[in-house]
């Protein structure tokens, strides 16, 4: 079991909402399908 999965397993089992913050491309393969992954940083702004 990966560390992100292990950390979210118990709260999820207790029906708490769990989200892992980070780069979705990095975390997605480590987490169960349907895991919430909000980005750790806001999207880059385009130059005017």
Secondary structure as UniProt FT lines:
FT   HELIX           3..13
FT   TURN            14..15
FT   HELIX           24..27
FT   HELIX           28..30
FT   TURN            33..34
//
